[in-house]
């Protein structure tokens, strides 16, 4: 009997942690005992809700009525719990005295596996209504914006996703430079969060000089038809909003500072 309660208890708690719109964003941060306690907490909540449903459904066992037939009236009862009680007694999982309690707990354990789906769907609906949103994708973006508020790097990446016309300059730890728009920062799982990698549609790329740290652009992706590239968030050294007009003005100043080619010492030959 204990295993019938323990497995739904843990499975339902784990389901909530993976699919709840808020808990799933930070689930990867829990390890060891904290992870067990989180799953147990959500499992207890699911079981308590399932027990309440089970108590309400248990009232059906007192409902009985008769229906007319060819040879008289036939009694009909909704007491399905008696079937569970007989099954538990026949398999020596309960005695006659506690079979009713066992049937109640079995029903609660089964409902405990259904509650997480209903609960997560309700939470999604409630949060979409609270934020006045229409789709789950919009809700995930809204919750992610709240989640990354304390992380400047993730906040900038999310801002780039929400404003695809803006371009950002990313300088990596190896001094490579990328200019483009972020299209995805991944999805949180039980093993990792959204702070792992990101997808970038490149516009320009180059490097920083090792001595002057001046940006040198070497590749223009405007007409290359290249797809997105995946970069590691932990390798970002710096990031900033890219303004093309500022870059063009900077290039003009740098070109003006370059020394002009010297005239040849000898004059060209005259035509005879």
Rosetta silent file (secondary structure, phi, psi, omega in degrees, C-alpha in Angstrom):
SEQUENCE: XXXXXXXXXXXXXXXXXXXXXXXXXXXXXXXXXXXXXXXXXXXXXXXXXXXXXXXXXXXXXXXXXXXXXXXXXXXXXXXXXXXXXXXXXXXXXXXXXXXXXXXXXXXXXXXXXXXXXXXXXXXXXXXXXXXXXXXXXXXXXXXXXXXXXXXXXXXXXXXXXXXXXXXXXXXXXXXXXXXXXXXXXXXXXXXXXXXXXXXXXXXXXXXXXXXXXXXXXXXXXXXXXXXXXXXXXXXXXXXXXXXXXXXXXXXXXXXXXXXXXXXXXXXXXXXX
SCORE:     score description
SCORE:     0.000 S_00000001
   1 L     0.000  -36.041 -178.611    0.000    0.000    0.000 S_00000001
   2 H   -61.777  -40.519 -179.135    2.857    2.329    0.800 S_00000001
   3 H   -66.889  -30.006  177.880    4.323    2.093   -2.706 S_00000001
   4 H   -64.996  -27.935  178.641    0.917    2.985   -4.188 S_00000001
   5 H   -90.465  -36.141 -174.495    1.095    6.303   -2.358 S_00000001
   6 H   -69.072  -46.231 -177.563    4.813    7.030   -2.685 S_00000001
   7 H   -63.117  -51.651  176.122    5.139    6.758   -6.474 S_00000001
   8 H   -60.428  -32.716  178.915    2.194    9.055   -7.381 S_00000001
   9 H   -60.216  -48.976 -178.437    3.386   11.384   -4.652 S_00000001
  10 H   -75.093  -41.163 -178.728    6.846   11.787   -6.223 S_00000001
  11 H   -62.942  -43.602 -179.196    5.723   11.647   -9.854 S_00000001
  12 H   -65.804  -40.187  177.426    3.135   14.375   -9.366 S_00000001
  13 H   -64.669  -39.496  178.556    5.622   16.607   -7.556 S_00000001
  14 H   -67.516  -38.677  178.395    8.214   16.117  -10.286 S_00000001
  15 H   -60.843  -44.172  179.036    5.615   16.871  -12.992 S_00000001
  16 H   -60.526  -43.792 -178.319    4.732   20.153  -11.303 S_00000001
  17 H   -63.073  -31.911 -178.291    8.407   21.151  -11.090 S_00000001
  18 H   -83.976  -29.544 -169.462    8.894   20.519  -14.816 S_00000001
  19 H  -116.561  -13.000  176.858    5.701   22.084  -16.155 S_00000001
  20 L   -64.935  129.533 -173.644    4.624   24.800  -13.738 S_00000001
  21 L   -59.162  -26.256 -179.988    5.232   28.084  -15.624 S_00000001
  22 L   -97.081  -45.355 -175.840    7.081   29.671  -12.711 S_00000001
  23 H   -64.868  -35.483 -176.491    8.766   26.769  -10.939 S_00000001
  24 H   -61.167  -27.513 -177.933   10.246   25.360  -14.168 S_00000001
  25 H   -69.291  -29.617 -177.189   12.414   28.466  -14.658 S_00000001
  26 H  -114.525    7.724 -176.056   14.342   27.895  -11.426 S_00000001
  27 H   -61.619  -35.961 -176.808   14.052   24.102  -11.081 S_00000001
  28 H   -66.237  -15.612 -178.250   17.624   23.527  -12.321 S_00000001
  29 H   -78.258  -18.066 -176.247   19.005   25.490   -9.359 S_00000001
  30 L   -86.902  133.273  179.152   17.869   22.903   -6.817 S_00000001
  31 L  -139.270  158.190  174.632   20.248   20.086   -5.953 S_00000001
  32 H    58.472 -131.465 -176.265   20.548   17.375   -3.314 S_00000001
  33 H   -65.257  -33.783  178.634   18.217   17.724   -0.364 S_00000001
  34 H   -62.635  -36.462  178.304   16.730   20.977   -1.669 S_00000001
  35 H   -65.753  -45.398  179.190   15.629   19.133   -4.810 S_00000001
  36 H   -61.805  -41.690 -179.034   13.983   16.363   -2.775 S_00000001
  37 H   -67.269  -36.952  178.155   12.246   18.893   -0.556 S_00000001
  38 H   -64.894  -47.632  178.944   10.946   20.854   -3.546 S_00000001
  39 H   -62.926  -41.530  179.431    9.522   17.743   -5.215 S_00000001
  40 H   -63.608  -40.689  179.933    8.081   16.565   -1.874 S_00000001
  41 H   -61.228  -46.950  179.899    6.444   19.947   -1.248 S_00000001
  42 H   -69.141  -33.807  176.926    4.715   19.972   -4.617 S_00000001
  43 H   -64.829  -39.484  177.920    3.794   16.293   -4.214 S_00000001
  44 H   -62.885  -42.584  179.012    2.146   17.017   -0.857 S_00000001
  45 H   -61.624  -44.492  178.828    0.112   19.811   -2.402 S_00000001
  46 H   -61.891  -41.793 -177.893   -1.025   17.544   -5.240 S_00000001
  47 H   -67.569  -38.038  178.906   -1.952   14.773   -2.796 S_00000001
  48 H   -65.019  -40.744  177.053   -3.947   17.128   -0.561 S_00000001
  49 H   -65.107  -42.458  179.079   -5.911   18.387   -3.571 S_00000001
  50 H   -64.391  -37.498  178.867   -6.414   14.789   -4.738 S_00000001
  51 H   -65.266  -37.808  177.704   -7.589   13.756   -1.247 S_00000001
  52 H   -64.563  -43.775  176.609  -10.162   16.559   -1.276 S_00000001
  53 H   -62.281  -39.641 -179.205  -11.435   15.395   -4.677 S_00000001
  54 H   -63.964  -38.372  178.653  -11.464   11.816   -3.418 S_00000001
  55 H   -65.044  -39.086  178.849  -13.586   12.800   -0.422 S_00000001
  56 H   -67.327  -43.905  179.231  -16.099   14.523   -2.702 S_00000001
  57 H   -66.070  -28.536  178.998  -16.240   11.545   -5.063 S_00000001
  58 H   -62.714  -22.953  178.346  -16.657    9.253   -2.057 S_00000001
  59 H   -67.231  -19.296  179.180  -20.075   10.806   -1.483 S_00000001
  60 H   -66.063  -21.705 -179.325  -21.237    9.087   -4.674 S_00000001
  61 H   -66.208  -16.500  179.708  -21.202    5.769   -2.805 S_00000001
  62 H   -94.138    0.286 -178.248  -24.328    6.933   -0.953 S_00000001
  63 L   -93.339  125.658  176.759  -26.209    7.637   -4.193 S_00000001
  64 E  -147.685  149.952 -179.743  -28.616    4.929   -5.343 S_00000001
  65 E  -158.216  172.738 -179.607  -31.759    4.897   -7.429 S_00000001
  66 E  -120.275  149.293  176.961  -33.947    2.540   -9.450 S_00000001
  67 E  -123.956  144.605 -179.590  -34.707    2.443  -13.134 S_00000001
  68 E   -73.812  146.076  176.742  -37.742    0.802  -14.723 S_00000001
  69 E  -137.575 -173.324 -178.396  -37.285   -2.377  -16.737 S_00000001
  70 L   -66.075  -35.714 -175.972  -39.293   -5.070  -18.480 S_00000001
  71 L  -113.300   24.837  178.015  -39.781   -7.110  -15.320 S_00000001
  72 E   130.666 -157.378 -179.645  -39.876   -4.337  -12.764 S_00000001
  73 E  -101.900  139.558  179.543  -37.497   -1.802  -11.266 S_00000001
  74 E  -110.710  130.742  178.928  -33.737   -2.358  -11.109 S_00000001
  75 E   -76.483  136.812  177.641  -31.624   -0.817   -8.333 S_00000001
  76 E  -123.282  132.406  176.758  -28.610    1.266   -9.473 S_00000001
  77 E  -129.552  148.105  177.693  -25.857    2.390   -7.137 S_00000001
  78 L   -99.601   18.509 -178.657  -22.791    4.559   -7.701 S_00000001
  79 L   -79.523   75.027  178.379  -20.859    2.819   -4.956 S_00000001
  80 L   -78.482  -17.394 -178.956  -17.793    1.943   -7.048 S_00000001
  81 H   -65.346  -26.775  179.399  -15.539    2.092   -3.979 S_00000001
  82 H   -64.333  -30.556  176.648  -16.855   -1.275   -2.845 S_00000001
  83 H   -66.597  -40.256  177.952  -15.237   -2.821   -5.912 S_00000001
  84 H   -67.041  -38.693  179.139  -11.874   -1.355   -4.904 S_00000001
  85 H   -62.174  -45.613  179.707  -12.364   -2.582   -1.355 S_00000001
  86 H   -63.682  -37.277  179.317  -13.023   -6.156   -2.510 S_00000001
  87 H   -64.576  -42.310  178.947   -9.961   -6.021   -4.784 S_00000001
  88 H   -64.866  -39.144 -179.942   -7.733   -4.893   -1.896 S_00000001
  89 H   -68.818  -42.815 -179.394   -9.108   -7.616    0.374 S_00000001
  90 H   -63.901  -31.667  179.557   -8.708  -10.329   -2.248 S_00000001
  91 L   -95.620   12.765  175.904   -5.069   -9.340   -2.808 S_00000001
  92 L    55.851   35.833  176.454   -4.434   -9.148    0.949 S_00000001
  93 L   -99.899   -6.268  177.403   -3.526   -5.466    0.737 S_00000001
  94 L  -159.628  159.304  176.783   -6.180   -4.501    3.280 S_00000001
  95 L  -100.095  174.239 -179.595   -8.456   -6.100    5.858 S_00000001
  96 L   -63.027  -33.972 -176.857  -12.201   -5.875    6.113 S_00000001
  97 L   -70.534  -39.735 -175.729  -11.902   -3.237    8.841 S_00000001
  98 L  -109.727   16.763 -179.233   -9.648   -0.829    6.932 S_00000001
  99 H   -65.278  -34.360 -179.849  -10.664   -1.626    3.358 S_00000001
 100 H   -66.050  -38.420  177.326  -12.694    1.608    3.109 S_00000001
 101 H   -67.620  -40.265  178.363   -9.643    3.666    4.075 S_00000001
 102 H   -62.646  -40.388  178.898   -7.520    1.736    1.606 S_00000001
 103 H   -64.973  -39.835  177.084  -10.027    2.384   -1.193 S_00000001
 104 H   -61.339  -43.419 -178.491  -10.042    6.082   -0.338 S_00000001
 105 H   -70.290  -36.492  176.910   -6.228    6.247   -0.492 S_00000001
 106 H   -63.017  -44.217  177.795   -6.063    4.308   -3.761 S_00000001
 107 H   -62.693  -40.985  178.758   -8.524    6.711   -5.317 S_00000001
 108 H   -64.861  -37.109  179.383   -6.523    9.668   -3.975 S_00000001
 109 H   -65.765  -39.626  178.010   -3.307    8.178   -5.400 S_00000001
 110 H   -66.645  -44.463  178.262   -4.867    7.848   -8.848 S_00000001
 111 H   -65.147  -27.351  179.566   -6.223   11.388   -8.713 S_00000001
 112 H   -62.721  -25.848  177.667   -2.785   12.558   -7.569 S_00000001
 113 H   -82.492  -17.967  179.956   -1.485   11.718  -11.054 S_00000001
 114 H   -91.997  -32.472 -176.071   -4.260   13.771  -12.689 S_00000001
 115 H   -57.052  -44.076 -177.494   -4.034   16.854  -10.482 S_00000001
 116 H   -55.937  -41.479  178.837   -0.636   18.125  -11.820 S_00000001
 117 H   -62.956  -45.175  179.698   -1.981   18.428  -15.383 S_00000001
 118 H   -66.261  -39.455 -177.801   -5.087   20.263  -14.198 S_00000001
 119 H   -65.621  -47.711 -179.000   -3.077   22.440  -11.823 S_00000001
 120 H   -64.848  -39.244  177.172   -0.508   23.548  -14.434 S_00000001
 121 H   -62.744  -39.468  177.854   -3.262   24.264  -16.974 S_00000001
 122 H   -65.480  -42.785  179.911   -5.067   26.375  -14.389 S_00000001
 123 H   -63.865  -39.532  176.908   -1.896   28.285  -13.514 S_00000001
 124 H   -61.927  -45.730  178.555   -1.207   28.993  -17.189 S_00000001
 125 H   -62.564  -43.059 -177.709   -4.761   30.270  -17.629 S_00000001
 126 H   -64.609  -43.287 -178.387   -4.591   32.368  -14.449 S_00000001
 127 H   -71.114  -36.786  176.152   -1.268   33.988  -15.339 S_00000001
 128 H   -63.929  -38.446  177.646   -2.343   34.708  -18.920 S_00000001
 129 H   -68.036  -40.134 -179.017   -5.453   36.375  -17.538 S_00000001
 130 H   -65.647  -38.973 -179.398   -3.409   38.335  -14.969 S_00000001
 131 H   -93.790    2.453  179.820   -0.945   39.612  -17.604 S_00000001
 132 L    57.984   51.491 -179.233   -3.655   40.002  -20.281 S_00000001
 133 L  -114.843  163.747 -175.819   -1.916   37.597  -22.668 S_00000001
 134 L  -110.607  -34.553 -174.099   -3.301   35.218  -25.275 S_00000001
 135 L  -119.075  161.847  177.570   -0.712   32.483  -25.876 S_00000001
 136 H   -68.548  -32.742  178.894    1.610   30.330  -23.756 S_00000001
 137 H   -63.128  -40.781  177.748    4.597   31.671  -25.716 S_00000001
 138 H   -65.127  -38.189  178.552    3.732   35.228  -24.662 S_00000001
 139 H   -66.126  -43.295  179.090    3.396   34.081  -21.054 S_00000001
 140 H   -60.045  -40.567  178.319    6.774   32.312  -21.126 S_00000001
 141 H   -65.716  -40.812  179.652    8.395   35.490  -22.451 S_00000001
 142 H   -64.277  -46.349  179.798    6.694   37.597  -19.782 S_00000001
 143 H   -67.039  -34.864  178.609    7.777   35.298  -16.956 S_00000001
 144 H   -65.412  -37.551  178.543   11.281   35.071  -18.394 S_00000001
 145 H   -63.158  -33.734  176.441   11.562   38.870  -18.371 S_00000001
 146 H   -73.387  -39.249 -177.008   10.772   38.807  -14.646 S_00000001
 147 H   -66.796  -36.982 -174.723   13.159   35.915  -14.024 S_00000001
 148 H   -91.819    6.756 -176.084   16.150   37.566  -15.764 S_00000001
 149 H   -58.592  -31.358 -179.401   15.623   40.969  -14.159 S_00000001
 150 H   -92.540    4.847 -179.988   18.575   40.393  -11.831 S_00000001
 151 L  -119.596  103.629 -175.875   20.900   39.079  -14.566 S_00000001
 152 H   -58.502  -37.765 -178.608   22.185   41.897  -16.848 S_00000001
 153 H   -65.955  -49.688  178.416   23.452   39.494  -19.527 S_00000001
 154 H   -64.225  -35.681  178.780   20.177   37.563  -19.794 S_00000001
 155 H   -62.390  -42.193  178.875   18.240   40.809  -19.621 S_00000001
 156 H   -67.035  -41.893  179.076   20.149   42.167  -22.624 S_00000001
 157 H   -62.908  -41.419  179.136   19.699   38.935  -24.597 S_00000001
 158 H   -67.324  -38.147  177.063   15.967   38.928  -23.907 S_00000001
 159 H   -61.236  -39.338  177.633   15.730   42.600  -24.910 S_00000001
 160 H   -64.844  -37.667  177.773   17.389   41.727  -28.207 S_00000001
 161 H   -64.830  -40.182 -176.793   14.830   38.956  -28.753 S_00000001
 162 H   -75.816  -18.903 -179.644   11.932   41.308  -28.065 S_00000001
 163 L  -128.154   76.332 -174.079   13.333   43.983  -30.403 S_00000001
 164 L   -63.100  -19.837  179.641   14.641   42.089  -33.461 S_00000001
 165 L   -76.379  -18.997  176.821   15.345   45.299  -35.416 S_00000001
 166 L   -81.579  147.114  176.385   17.996   46.313  -32.897 S_00000001
 167 E  -118.665  145.327 -179.189   21.493   44.922  -33.243 S_00000001
 168 E  -124.022  147.410  177.488   23.947   44.289  -30.442 S_00000001
 169 E  -100.488  123.915 -179.886   27.710   43.953  -30.422 S_00000001
 170 E  -114.246  124.164  173.909   29.045   40.972  -28.461 S_00000001
 171 E  -104.392  123.464 -176.922   32.704   40.661  -27.549 S_00000001
 172 E   -93.054  169.771 -178.641   33.683   37.129  -26.567 S_00000001
 173 L   -61.866  -29.381  179.571   36.473   35.978  -24.254 S_00000001
 174 L   -87.416   14.406  178.175   38.640   34.999  -27.258 S_00000001
 175 L    72.865    5.993  173.087   38.359   38.609  -28.583 S_00000001
 176 E   -73.442  147.801 -175.773   36.027   37.604  -31.402 S_00000001
 177 E  -124.448  135.140  177.630   33.313   40.159  -32.098 S_00000001
 178 E  -130.504  137.800  174.253   29.785   39.532  -33.404 S_00000001
 179 E  -119.701  126.877 -179.479   27.101   42.035  -34.374 S_00000001
 180 E   176.810 -166.600 -178.664   23.557   40.758  -34.799 S_00000001
 181 E  -119.175  135.674  179.702   20.161   40.031  -33.291 S_00000001
 182 E   -79.925  132.870  178.932   19.386   37.308  -30.745 S_00000001
 183 E  -113.527  -15.428 -179.289   16.564   34.961  -31.748 S_00000001
 184 E  -163.420  143.349  176.154   16.641   32.386  -28.926 S_00000001
 185 L  -122.751   17.975  176.304   18.232   31.837  -25.510 S_00000001
 186 L    85.058  178.705 -178.974   17.080   28.263  -24.956 S_00000001
 187 L  -127.788  138.667 -179.553   14.562   26.754  -22.588 S_00000001
 188 L   -67.190  137.504  175.800   15.000   25.864  -18.945 S_00000001
 189 L  -126.532 -177.582  178.488   15.139   22.137  -18.153 S_00000001
 190 L   -70.297  -17.198 -177.543   15.677   20.087  -14.996 S_00000001
 191 L  -101.412  -29.792 -176.830   19.431   20.035  -15.738 S_00000001
 192 L  -147.711  159.699 -179.955   20.158   23.563  -16.964 S_00000001
 193 L   -97.729 -159.609 -179.004   18.625   27.004  -17.137 S_00000001
 194 L   -90.114    7.329 -177.099   18.340   29.576  -19.895 S_00000001
 195 L  -101.474   38.169 -177.751   21.844   30.909  -19.203 S_00000001
 196 L  -104.814  -65.299 -177.974   23.749   28.381  -21.341 S_00000001
 197 E  -133.768  171.208  173.890   23.760   29.331  -25.030 S_00000001
 198 E  -150.197  152.087  179.332   22.024   31.719  -27.387 S_00000001
 199 E  -100.965  133.028 -175.920   21.290   31.869  -31.111 S_00000001
 200 E  -126.354  131.756  169.447   22.401   34.945  -33.036 S_00000001
 201 E   -87.521  108.315 -172.863   21.580   36.093  -36.567 S_00000001
 202 E   -75.384  146.426  174.183   24.938   37.667  -37.515 S_00000001
 203 E  -113.617  -46.527  174.523   25.266   40.992  -39.310 S_00000001
 204 E  -140.603  158.985  172.703   29.011   41.564  -38.962 S_00000001
 205 E  -149.798  157.040 -179.308   31.848   39.724  -37.271 S_00000001
 206 E  -175.627 -141.152 -177.645   35.498   40.387  -36.580 S_00000001
 207 E  -155.696  167.973  173.586   37.913   40.642  -33.697 S_00000001
 208 E  -104.383  134.015  178.130   39.532   43.050  -31.268 S_00000001
 209 L   -60.627  135.847 -175.209   43.183   43.872  -31.690 S_00000001
 210 L   -67.596  -22.707 -179.054   45.172   42.260  -28.885 S_00000001
 211 L   -95.881  -50.218 -176.327   47.151   45.451  -28.204 S_00000001
 212 L   -94.283  -14.493 -175.552   44.700   48.306  -28.828 S_00000001
 213 L    59.392   20.690  176.756   41.463   46.298  -28.367 S_00000001
 214 L   -77.216  141.717 -177.673   40.126   48.189  -31.361 S_00000001
 215 E   -76.978  130.342  174.741   37.357   46.447  -33.264 S_00000001
 216 E  -122.967  114.188  178.946   38.259   45.162  -36.718 S_00000001
 217 E   -85.884  132.468 -177.095   35.372   43.819  -38.789 S_00000001
 218 E  -119.072  -21.690 -175.693   36.313   41.068  -41.226 S_00000001
 219 E  -132.202  131.549  176.307   33.040   39.466  -42.355 S_00000001
 220 E  -111.746  119.187 -176.496   29.815   41.020  -43.620 S_00000001
 221 L   -95.508    7.335 -172.755   26.824   38.663  -43.499 S_00000001
 222 L   -56.947  -43.604 -176.466   24.358   41.063  -45.136 S_00000001
 223 L  -117.245   16.182 -176.023   24.218   39.190  -48.456 S_00000001
 224 L   -85.873  -19.908 -178.695   25.809   35.891  -47.481 S_00000001
 225 L    71.649   18.082  179.993   22.569   34.102  -46.595 S_00000001
 226 L   -70.269  147.845  177.874   24.178   32.579  -43.494 S_00000001
 227 L   -86.407 -162.901 -178.784   21.882   31.168  -40.825 S_00000001
 228 E   -74.813  152.867  175.153   22.001   31.559  -37.061 S_00000001
 229 E  -118.767  146.728 -179.197   25.108   30.790  -35.041 S_00000001
 230 E  -102.593  129.289 -179.144   25.136   29.419  -31.489 S_00000001
 231 E  -126.380  155.516 -179.705   27.358   31.092  -28.897 S_00000001
 232 E   -88.711  132.275 -179.707   27.998   30.395  -25.227 S_00000001
 233 H   -67.557  -33.595 -177.981   26.680   32.935  -22.764 S_00000001
 234 H   -70.295  -14.697  179.003   29.499   32.335  -20.316 S_00000001
 235 H   -92.771    2.650  178.006   32.022   33.395  -22.982 S_00000001
 236 E   -75.257  120.604  177.044   30.526   36.871  -23.383 S_00000001
 237 E   -88.164  -38.722  177.889   33.082   39.431  -22.220 S_00000001
 238 E  -158.389  159.363  178.938   30.970   42.497  -23.002 S_00000001
 239 E  -149.741  146.072 -178.921   27.835   43.462  -24.912 S_00000001
 240 E  -157.371  159.292  176.816   26.377   46.754  -26.066 S_00000001
 241 E   -67.402  133.462 -178.145   23.782   48.223  -28.388 S_00000001
 242 E   -95.363  125.234  176.021   25.133   48.515  -31.940 S_00000001
 243 L  -118.517  112.248 -173.483   24.575   51.806  -33.742 S_00000001
 244 H   -64.060  -36.702 -179.138   25.618   51.634  -37.364 S_00000001
 245 H   -65.017  -35.761  176.854   25.846   55.400  -37.822 S_00000001
 246 H   -66.774  -40.203  179.170   28.302   55.643  -34.937 S_00000001
 247 H   -64.876  -41.346  179.128   30.354   52.822  -36.451 S_00000001
 248 H   -64.747  -40.654  177.861   30.424   54.492  -39.878 S_00000001
 249 H   -65.109  -38.631  178.605   31.531   57.787  -38.316 S_00000001
 250 H   -65.322  -42.042  178.765   34.249   55.973  -36.374 S_00000001
 251 H   -63.447  -38.783  179.199   35.508   54.236  -39.521 S_00000001
 252 H   -62.544  -40.205  178.572   35.640   57.574  -41.357 S_00000001
 253 H   -66.438  -40.903  179.815   37.794   59.063  -38.592 S_00000001
 254 H   -66.230  -38.404  178.311   40.109   56.052  -38.613 S_00000001
 255 H   -65.615  -36.658  179.695   40.490   56.201  -42.390 S_00000001
 256 H   -67.237  -28.949 -179.312   41.354   59.890  -42.169 S_00000001
 257 H   -78.943  -16.262 -178.880   44.112   59.154  -39.655 S_00000001
 258 L   -69.700  138.168 -179.371   45.829   56.635  -41.913 S_00000001
 259 L   -65.944  138.981  178.741   48.964   58.037  -43.631 S_00000001
 260 L   -74.601  150.697 -179.611   48.535   58.814  -47.309 S_00000001
 261 L   -65.848  138.982 -177.736   50.653   56.920  -49.807 S_00000001
 262 L   -73.747  145.976  176.641   53.872   58.727  -50.692 S_00000001
 263 L   -72.261  149.887  177.834   54.418   60.125  -54.150 S_00000001
 264 L   -68.564  143.391 -178.827   56.972   58.475  -56.300 S_00000001
 265 L   -65.663  -36.075 -176.465   60.307   60.240  -56.369 S_00000001
 266 L   -93.768  141.093  177.872   60.598   60.036  -60.098 S_00000001
 267 L   -77.347  152.526  176.967   58.269   61.885  -62.387 S_00000001
 268 L   -68.308  149.613 -179.268   56.460   59.979  -65.108 S_00000001
 269 L   -66.642  141.711  178.632   58.049   60.089  -68.554 S_00000001
 270 L   -78.552  149.818  175.120   56.776   62.699  -70.941 S_00000001
 271 L   -76.573  130.565  179.890   55.201   61.651  -74.145 S_00000001
 272 L   -85.416    0.000    0.000   57.433   62.401  -77.079 S_00000001
